[in-house]
Structures are given as structure tokens and as C-alpha cells.
Amino acid sequence: MSINLCTDQLAMALAAPGQLVSVSYLSADPRMSMMADRAAAYPLNHAGAEEVYLMRPDLVLGGIYTNRGSVEILQRLGVPVLLLPPVDRLEDVAAQMRTVGAALGRTAEAEAQVAAFEAALAALRVDLPPVTAAQYHPNGYTTGTGTLADEIMRHTGYANIAARAGVAGGGVLALERLVMEDPQVIVTARPWPGASRSEELLVHPALAALRARAAQVPLADAGWSCGTPAMLAAVAGMAAARRAMEGR
């Protein structure tokens, strides 16, 4: 069973029929998961040590930051747990697919899917002069160097404003700095239902003026959440937007 959004996606892609017995509840949320339809076929868990232990899994898949309390209890109880780090580089996607494939006894399936993923990724590479772009989300959150999002942007023909501004990993980019950088493209997530104060920044008049002269790429959060083959949707969206700027 899997107790992490990203390992859920890898497990659903690679497991043999009947092998995967549960995925995390986040995988059933289409705002977070690119595989919500497939997740609906599995019992959902909340990564609680008790619920995991009672299912008697032969292996638990999780992330290194997944509910550390539950993970430590399961390990003390002798439950095998495989923890994967977040993917920060495009080349690490295939490595994690192979790791999970080996753990599930599905090496051949993993190799086949790695080949398909790498071919699709190569086809989406954009060899055009980079245009400046910025990811901008609620509270001014963005992603800079050392992130999968930055690699996707560079792979598809963009120069990341956050990286140029010195943001390493995930961080906050002040609206003033964003306006001064004047990116040619702004990448934003679709608003979630309801309202929150964190999203108020996204309707600021200064940002509205910037958006009026910049191209916009609205992409679902789910496509950027994990380093799995499902992220190809985000890569394809970015590549299509970049090529469209050249009339291609």
C-alpha cells in the first residue's frame, strides 16, 4: 500500500492487478492528483499507523516527509517501509520508477514505462531561445533553482524569474520584485473553490497590469505535484504555450 501522493501515482502505474491494496486520500482529490479517477478504485488511507498495520501490507510506500510518527511506529512493528525523496530533477523520475518497480517485482513493466516516459519527455523539449517566466501562486509562492518545476521550465524554453531572483527551492517572491522583473510569461494555478486571503495577492492591481501584457499559462496544481509520468501533462502545457509564442 502507499501512504504518499507521489508514491501513490508510481504504485498505481506499476503495480500488477490486485497487488496494490490502498492509496492515500490525496490521490482521490483531482485538485492534487492527476490520477484521481484511478485512485477511486482503491480503498483510501490517511497514513495512520493503526490503519496501515491492520491492513497487513507486505510493503508500505511513502515519502521521506510522510507522517514521520506513523512511519516510525510501523518500522518498530516490523512493517517494511520504502521511503522515497522528492524528485528535484527530470532525470530522477526514471530512477524512482525503477526503484518502485524493483520493490514491487515489476522490473520489466518499470523499464517499459521508463522508455515511454523518456521518449515523451524528449519529444516535448523546446529548443527555442528562452523567454522569461515566473510561477506565481497564493501568498506569492514560487519555485526557484533546485526544483522540478525549474527543470520543467528550462526543458520547455523558459528562463525562471525566481531562479534569477535568487530563490532556491520553494519560496516567496515579493510582488514588487515580480513587477520589476516584468516576465514575459506568468504561470498560475487555477483557483480553488471558495475564497482565501492567500489568494488575494493574485488579484492585486499591479499583478493585473503585469498580466495584461504577459502571456499566461494556467495549469492545474496536480501536474506539478510529483515527479512521476503524470507530470507530462504540465510539461506538455508549458511546451505548447512556448511554441504558440513562436507561432508553432
C-alpha positions as a Markdown table, in Angstrom:
| # | Residue | x | y | z |
|---|---|---|---|---|
| 1 | Met | 0.0 | 0.0 | 0.0 |
| 2 | Ser | 1.0 | 3.6 | -0.5 |
| 3 | Ile | 0.6 | 6.5 | 2.0 |
| 4 | Asn | 2.0 | 9.3 | -0.1 |
| 5 | Leu | 0.6 | 11.2 | -3.0 |
| 6 | Cys | 3.6 | 10.7 | -5.2 |
| 7 | Thr | 4.2 | 7.1 | -4.4 |
| 8 | Asp | 0.5 | 6.5 | -5.0 |
| 9 | Gln | 1.0 | 7.5 | -8.6 |
| 10 | Leu | 4.0 | 5.3 | -9.1 |
| 11 | Ala | 2.3 | 2.4 | -7.4 |
| 12 | Met | -0.9 | 2.8 | -9.5 |
| 13 | Ala | 1.2 | 3.0 | -12.7 |
| 14 | Leu | 3.4 | 0.0 | -11.9 |
| 15 | Ala | 1.6 | -2.5 | -9.7 |
| 16 | Ala | 0.1 | -5.7 | -11.0 |
| 17 | Pro | -3.7 | -6.2 | -10.8 |
| 18 | Gly | -4.6 | -6.9 | -7.2 |
| 19 | Gln | -1.2 | -6.0 | -5.9 |
| 20 | Leu | -1.9 | -2.5 | -4.6 |
| 21 | Val | -4.4 | -2.5 | -1.7 |
| 22 | Ser | -4.7 | 1.1 | -0.7 |
| 23 | Val | -3.6 | 4.7 | -1.7 |
| 24 | Ser | -3.6 | 7.9 | 0.2 |
| 25 | Tyr | -6.8 | 10.1 | 0.3 |
| 26 | Leu | -4.9 | 12.9 | -1.6 |
| 27 | Ser | -4.8 | 10.7 | -4.7 |
| 28 | Ala | -8.6 | 10.9 | -4.9 |
| 29 | Asp | -8.6 | 14.7 | -5.0 |
| 30 | Pro | -8.5 | 15.9 | -8.6 |
| 31 | Arg | -7.0 | 19.3 | -7.4 |
| 32 | Met | -3.9 | 17.4 | -6.2 |
| 33 | Ser | -3.8 | 14.2 | -8.2 |
| 34 | Met | -3.5 | 13.6 | -12.0 |
| 35 | Met | -4.7 | 10.0 | -11.3 |
| 36 | Ala | -7.9 | 10.7 | -9.2 |
| 37 | Asp | -10.0 | 8.6 | -11.5 |
| 38 | Arg | -7.8 | 5.6 | -11.0 |
| 39 | Ala | -7.5 | 6.2 | -7.2 |
| 40 | Ala | -11.3 | 5.9 | -6.9 |
| 41 | Ala | -10.8 | 2.1 | -7.5 |
| 42 | Tyr | -8.8 | 1.7 | -4.3 |
| 43 | Pro | -9.5 | 2.0 | -0.5 |
| 44 | Leu | -8.1 | 5.3 | 0.7 |
| 45 | Asn | -5.9 | 5.8 | 3.8 |
| 46 | His | -4.8 | 8.8 | 5.8 |
| 47 | Ala | -1.3 | 7.4 | 6.6 |
| 48 | Gly | -2.3 | 6.4 | 10.2 |
| 49 | Ala | -0.1 | 3.7 | 11.7 |
| 50 | Glu | -3.1 | 1.8 | 13.0 |
| 51 | Glu | -5.0 | 1.7 | 9.8 |
| 52 | Val | -1.9 | 0.7 | 7.9 |
| 53 | Tyr | -0.9 | -2.0 | 10.3 |
| 54 | Leu | -4.4 | -3.5 | 10.3 |
| 55 | Met | -4.2 | -4.0 | 6.5 |
| 56 | Arg | -1.1 | -6.2 | 7.0 |
| 57 | Pro | 0.7 | -4.9 | 3.9 |
| 58 | Asp | 3.9 | -6.7 | 2.7 |
| 59 | Leu | 5.3 | -3.3 | 1.8 |
| 60 | Val | 4.4 | 0.4 | 2.5 |
| 61 | Leu | 5.5 | 3.1 | 0.1 |
| 62 | Gly | 5.9 | 6.6 | 1.3 |
| 63 | Gly | 7.9 | 9.8 | 1.0 |
| 64 | Ile | 10.7 | 10.8 | 3.4 |
| 65 | Tyr | 8.5 | 13.5 | 4.8 |
| 66 | Thr | 5.4 | 11.4 | 5.1 |
| 67 | Asn | 3.8 | 11.3 | 8.6 |
| 68 | Arg | 7.0 | 10.6 | 10.4 |
| 69 | Gly | 5.3 | 9.4 | 13.5 |
| 70 | Ser | 3.3 | 6.7 | 11.6 |
| 71 | Val | 6.4 | 5.7 | 9.7 |
| 72 | Glu | 8.5 | 5.2 | 12.8 |
| 73 | Ile | 5.8 | 3.2 | 14.5 |
| 74 | Leu | 5.4 | 0.9 | 11.5 |
| 75 | Gln | 9.1 | 0.4 | 11.3 |
| 76 | Arg | 9.3 | -0.5 | 15.0 |
| 77 | Leu | 6.5 | -3.0 | 14.4 |
| 78 | Gly | 8.5 | -4.7 | 11.6 |
| 79 | Val | 6.4 | -3.4 | 8.7 |
| 80 | Pro | 8.7 | -2.9 | 5.6 |
| 81 | Val | 8.6 | 0.7 | 4.6 |
| 82 | Leu | 10.2 | 2.2 | 1.5 |
| 83 | Leu | 10.6 | 5.9 | 1.6 |
| 84 | Leu | 11.4 | 8.0 | -1.5 |
| 85 | Pro | 12.8 | 11.5 | -1.6 |
| 86 | Pro | 11.0 | 14.3 | -3.5 |
| 87 | Val | 12.1 | 14.4 | -7.2 |
| 88 | Asp | 14.0 | 17.6 | -7.9 |
| 89 | Arg | 15.4 | 16.7 | -11.4 |
| 90 | Leu | 13.9 | 15.3 | -14.5 |
| 91 | Glu | 16.4 | 12.5 | -14.6 |
| 92 | Asp | 15.3 | 11.3 | -11.2 |
| 93 | Val | 11.8 | 10.4 | -12.4 |
| 94 | Ala | 13.0 | 7.3 | -14.2 |
| 95 | Ala | 15.2 | 6.4 | -11.2 |
| 96 | Gln | 12.2 | 6.4 | -8.9 |
| 97 | Met | 10.1 | 4.4 | -11.4 |
| 98 | Arg | 12.8 | 1.8 | -11.4 |
| 99 | Thr | 13.1 | 1.8 | -7.6 |
| 100 | Val | 9.4 | 1.2 | -7.2 |
| 101 | Gly | 9.3 | -1.3 | -10.0 |
| 102 | Ala | 12.0 | -3.4 | -8.3 |
| 103 | Ala | 10.3 | -3.2 | -4.9 |
| 104 | Leu | 7.1 | -4.5 | -6.5 |
| 105 | Gly | 8.7 | -7.2 | -8.5 |
| 106 | Arg | 7.7 | -5.3 | -11.7 |
| 107 | Thr | 11.1 | -4.5 | -13.2 |
| 108 | Ala | 10.1 | -5.2 | -16.8 |
| 109 | Glu | 7.0 | -3.1 | -16.5 |
| 110 | Ala | 9.0 | -0.3 | -15.0 |
| 111 | Glu | 11.6 | -0.4 | -17.8 |
| 112 | Ala | 8.8 | -0.3 | -20.4 |
| 113 | Gln | 7.2 | 2.7 | -18.8 |
| 114 | Val | 10.6 | 4.5 | -18.3 |
| 115 | Ala | 11.2 | 4.1 | -22.1 |
| 116 | Ala | 7.8 | 5.6 | -22.9 |
| 117 | Phe | 8.2 | 8.4 | -20.4 |
| 118 | Glu | 11.7 | 9.4 | -21.6 |
| 119 | Ala | 10.5 | 9.3 | -25.3 |
| 120 | Ala | 7.6 | 11.6 | -24.4 |
| 121 | Leu | 9.8 | 13.9 | -22.4 |
| 122 | Ala | 12.3 | 14.2 | -25.3 |
| 123 | Ala | 9.5 | 15.0 | -27.7 |
| 124 | Leu | 8.4 | 17.8 | -25.5 |
| 125 | Arg | 11.7 | 19.5 | -25.3 |
| 126 | Val | 11.6 | 23.1 | -26.8 |
| 127 | Asp | 14.8 | 24.3 | -28.4 |
| 128 | Leu | 14.0 | 27.9 | -28.7 |
| 129 | Pro | 15.6 | 31.0 | -27.1 |
| 130 | Pro | 14.3 | 31.1 | -23.6 |
| 131 | Val | 11.6 | 33.6 | -22.6 |
| 132 | Thr | 11.4 | 34.9 | -19.0 |
| 133 | Ala | 8.7 | 33.3 | -17.0 |
| 134 | Ala | 7.5 | 33.2 | -13.3 |
| 135 | Gln | 5.4 | 30.8 | -11.4 |
| 136 | Tyr | 3.2 | 32.8 | -9.1 |
| 137 | His | 0.8 | 31.3 | -6.6 |
| 138 | Pro | -1.2 | 32.3 | -3.5 |
| 139 | Asn | 0.9 | 34.2 | -0.9 |
| 140 | Gly | 3.5 | 34.9 | -3.7 |
| 141 | Tyr | 4.8 | 31.3 | -3.5 |
| 142 | Thr | 7.1 | 30.4 | -6.3 |
| 143 | Thr | 9.8 | 27.8 | -7.2 |
| 144 | Gly | 13.5 | 28.6 | -7.9 |
| 145 | Thr | 16.7 | 26.6 | -8.5 |
| 146 | Gly | 16.9 | 23.0 | -7.4 |
| 147 | Thr | 13.3 | 22.2 | -8.1 |
| 148 | Leu | 11.5 | 20.0 | -10.6 |
| 149 | Ala | 9.4 | 23.0 | -11.7 |
| 150 | Asp | 12.5 | 24.9 | -12.6 |
| 151 | Glu | 13.7 | 22.0 | -14.7 |
| 152 | Ile | 10.4 | 21.7 | -16.5 |
| 153 | Met | 10.5 | 25.4 | -17.3 |
| 154 | Arg | 14.1 | 25.2 | -18.7 |
| 155 | His | 13.2 | 22.0 | -20.6 |
| 156 | Thr | 10.3 | 23.8 | -22.3 |
| 157 | Gly | 12.0 | 27.0 | -23.3 |
| 158 | Tyr | 11.7 | 29.4 | -20.3 |
| 159 | Ala | 14.1 | 31.3 | -18.1 |
| 160 | Asn | 12.8 | 31.1 | -14.5 |
| 161 | Ile | 12.5 | 34.6 | -12.9 |
| 162 | Ala | 12.5 | 33.1 | -9.4 |
| 163 | Ala | 15.9 | 31.5 | -10.1 |
| 164 | Arg | 17.2 | 34.8 | -11.4 |
| 165 | Ala | 15.9 | 36.5 | -8.2 |
| 166 | Gly | 17.9 | 34.1 | -6.0 |
| 167 | Val | 15.1 | 31.8 | -4.9 |
| 168 | Ala | 16.4 | 28.3 | -4.1 |
| 169 | Gly | 13.8 | 25.6 | -3.7 |
| 170 | Gly | 10.3 | 26.8 | -2.9 |
| 171 | Gly | 9.9 | 30.4 | -1.6 |
| 172 | Val | 8.2 | 33.7 | -1.7 |
| 173 | Leu | 8.8 | 36.2 | -4.5 |
| 174 | Ala | 7.7 | 39.7 | -3.5 |
| 175 | Leu | 5.1 | 41.2 | -5.8 |
| 176 | Glu | 7.3 | 44.3 | -6.2 |
| 177 | Arg | 10.2 | 42.1 | -7.4 |
| 178 | Leu | 7.9 | 40.3 | -9.8 |
| 179 | Val | 6.7 | 43.5 | -11.3 |
| 180 | Met | 10.3 | 44.8 | -11.7 |
| 181 | Glu | 11.4 | 41.6 | -13.4 |
| 182 | Asp | 8.5 | 42.0 | -15.9 |
| 183 | Pro | 8.3 | 38.4 | -17.0 |
| 184 | Gln | 7.0 | 37.6 | -20.5 |
| 185 | Val | 5.0 | 34.6 | -19.2 |
| 186 | Ile | 3.2 | 34.1 | -15.9 |
| 187 | Val | 2.3 | 30.5 | -14.8 |
| 188 | Thr | -0.5 | 30.3 | -12.3 |
| 189 | Ala | -2.6 | 27.6 | -10.8 |
| 190 | Arg | -6.4 | 27.5 | -11.2 |
| 191 | Pro | -8.1 | 29.0 | -8.2 |
| 192 | Trp | -9.6 | 26.5 | -5.7 |
| 193 | Pro | -13.3 | 26.7 | -4.8 |
| 194 | Gly | -14.2 | 29.2 | -2.1 |
| 195 | Ala | -12.0 | 32.1 | -1.1 |
| 196 | Ser | -8.9 | 32.6 | 0.9 |
| 197 | Arg | -6.8 | 35.6 | 1.9 |
| 198 | Ser | -3.8 | 33.9 | 0.5 |
| 199 | Glu | -5.3 | 34.2 | -3.0 |
| 200 | Glu | -6.0 | 38.0 | -2.6 |
| 201 | Leu | -2.5 | 38.8 | -3.9 |
| 202 | Leu | -3.4 | 37.2 | -7.2 |
| 203 | Val | -6.0 | 39.9 | -7.9 |
| 204 | His | -3.7 | 42.9 | -6.9 |
| 205 | Pro | -3.9 | 45.7 | -9.4 |
| 206 | Ala | -0.2 | 45.6 | -10.0 |
| 207 | Leu | -0.3 | 42.0 | -10.9 |
| 208 | Ala | -3.4 | 42.6 | -13.1 |
| 209 | Ala | -1.4 | 45.2 | -15.1 |
| 210 | Leu | 1.5 | 42.7 | -15.4 |
| 211 | Arg | -0.8 | 40.0 | -16.6 |
| 212 | Ala | -2.4 | 42.3 | -19.2 |
| 213 | Arg | 0.9 | 42.5 | -21.1 |
| 214 | Ala | 2.3 | 39.0 | -20.3 |
| 215 | Ala | 1.2 | 35.6 | -21.7 |
| 216 | Gln | -0.5 | 33.4 | -19.1 |
| 217 | Val | -0.3 | 29.7 | -18.7 |
| 218 | Pro | -3.0 | 28.4 | -16.3 |
| 219 | Leu | -2.1 | 24.9 | -15.2 |
| 220 | Ala | -3.6 | 22.6 | -12.5 |
| 221 | Asp | -1.5 | 22.1 | -9.3 |
| 222 | Ala | -1.8 | 18.4 | -9.8 |
| 223 | Gly | 0.5 | 18.4 | -12.8 |
| 224 | Trp | 3.4 | 19.9 | -10.8 |
| 225 | Ser | 2.9 | 17.9 | -7.5 |
| 226 | Cys | 5.0 | 14.9 | -8.2 |
| 227 | Gly | 7.9 | 13.6 | -10.2 |
| 228 | Thr | 6.0 | 10.8 | -11.9 |
| 229 | Pro | 4.9 | 10.2 | -15.5 |
| 230 | Ala | 1.7 | 12.1 | -14.7 |
| 231 | Met | 3.8 | 15.3 | -14.7 |
| 232 | Leu | 4.0 | 15.1 | -18.5 |
| 233 | Ala | 0.7 | 17.0 | -18.6 |
| 234 | Ala | 2.4 | 20.0 | -17.1 |
| 235 | Val | 5.4 | 19.6 | -19.4 |
| 236 | Ala | 3.1 | 19.4 | -22.4 |
| 237 | Gly | 1.2 | 22.5 | -21.3 |
| 238 | Met | 4.3 | 24.5 | -20.9 |
| 239 | Ala | 5.8 | 23.3 | -24.2 |
| 240 | Ala | 2.6 | 24.1 | -26.1 |
| 241 | Ala | 2.5 | 27.6 | -24.7 |
| 242 | Arg | 6.1 | 28.3 | -25.6 |
| 243 | Arg | 5.7 | 27.0 | -29.2 |
| 244 | Ala | 2.5 | 29.1 | -29.5 |
| 245 | Met | 4.5 | 32.2 | -28.8 |
| 246 | Glu | 6.6 | 31.4 | -31.9 |
| 247 | Gly | 3.5 | 30.6 | -34.0 |
| 248 | Arg | 4.5 | 26.9 | -34.0 |
